[in-house]
Amino acid sequence: MKSQEQKTIMVIEDNAVIIELMDRNLGRAGYKVVGCNNAREFKEICASQKPDLIILDILMPDKSGWEVLEELKLDEATRSIPVIISSVKGSQEDVEKGLKMGAVDYISKPFVFADLLDKVKKHMPAD
């Protein structure tokens, strides 16, 4: 059983400042944050870091978050990892699409850190 300090959150986000903010804030809450600012490299990082939860940006320049989410859910090794979608769009259509594709939640940017932390705590696997 992992303690909260050992839980790893992978942030797939093309904005390095957002990764840094999540690292700082989620780190203060006791989580290990692994950033991935290139959606094409997420599989390699996922395999080596084995995240407990993923926060996934939808709008990225190299590959859409929708493509990444689909790959995560099709792969036996990553299928069960909870994914929280994050995006500046925040439309109901995007929320519904993400949930239908297998995401567990959605947070709109800019987000309030307390709201993000609540969602992380809610969806972080207990084991």
N, C-alpha and C positions, 0 to 999 in steps of 0.2 A: 504494500500500500504506500503510495507516494504522499508525502506531506505537501501542503500548499507550496512551500518553498521549492519543492522539486518539480512542480507542475510547469510544463513548458507551453508557452503560447507562441505560435508562429504567426507573424504579421506579414502578409503578402501585400505590398503597397509600394507604388512607384515614387512616392514622396518621402525622401529621407527624413525630413523634419517630422512628419507624422510618425514614422517608425521610432525616431528618437524620443518623441513625447510619450508614445505608448510604452517604450522601454523604461523610461524614467518613472512614469506613473504606475504602470503595472508592476514594475520592479519594487517600488515602495510598498505595494500591496503584497509582496512576497512571491511573485511569479518570475520565472525566467522567460525572457522575451528573445526570440530569434527573428531577426528581420530578413526579408527577402524582397529586394526592390526590382527583381526581374522575374516575371511570371514564368519565363522559360526555364528557370533554374529551380522552381519550387519542388519538383520531384526529388532531385538530388538532395536538397536540404531537408526535405521531409523524411527521406530514408535515413539520413544520418542523425537527425535531431529527434525524430519520433515525437512530434508535438502532441499534447493532450487536447489542444483546441487550436483552431485557426481563425484569424480575423482576415478577411479577404476583400480587397478593394475590387470593385467591378470595372471601373474605368482605368485601364492601363494601356500604355502605348504599344507594347509588344504582343500581348495576348489578353483577351478579355477575361474578366473574372468569371464570366459564365462558362467559358471554355475550361478554365482551371477547375471550377466547381464540378463540371461534368467529369473531368479526368479523375478528380479526387473520389467521386462517388462510383466510378466504374472500376477503380483499382481496389482489389481485395485488401491490400495493405493499409489503405487510407479511408476506405468506405465508412468506417465507424467513427472517424474523428469529427466532432462537432464543428461546424463552420458558421461563423457569424459574418454576414455580408456587411460591408460598409461602402457607402457611396454618397456623393454630393447630390445625386438625383432625388433619392428618397420618395419616388412615386409609388403609389399603391400597386401599380402594375409590376414594378421591380420587386417589391416586397413579396408579392404573390408568386412571381416567377422564381425567386430565390428559394422560397419555402417548398414550392413544388419540385424543384431540382434537388432538394435534400438539405438545404441550409436550415439551421435551427432557429436563427433570429436575424434581425436586420437593424443596423444603426445608421442614421443619417449623419453626414458630416456637414458642418462642424458639430462634433458631439460634445456633450457634457461628460467629463470623465466619470463622475459618479454613476451616470446611466450606463456607460460602457462597463464599468466594474460590476454593476448589478447583473448585467447580461452575462459577463464572464463567469461570475459566481454561480448563476442559475444553470449554465450549460456545461460547466467544467465537470468532467466525469469524476465520480467519487473515489474510484479505485486508485 
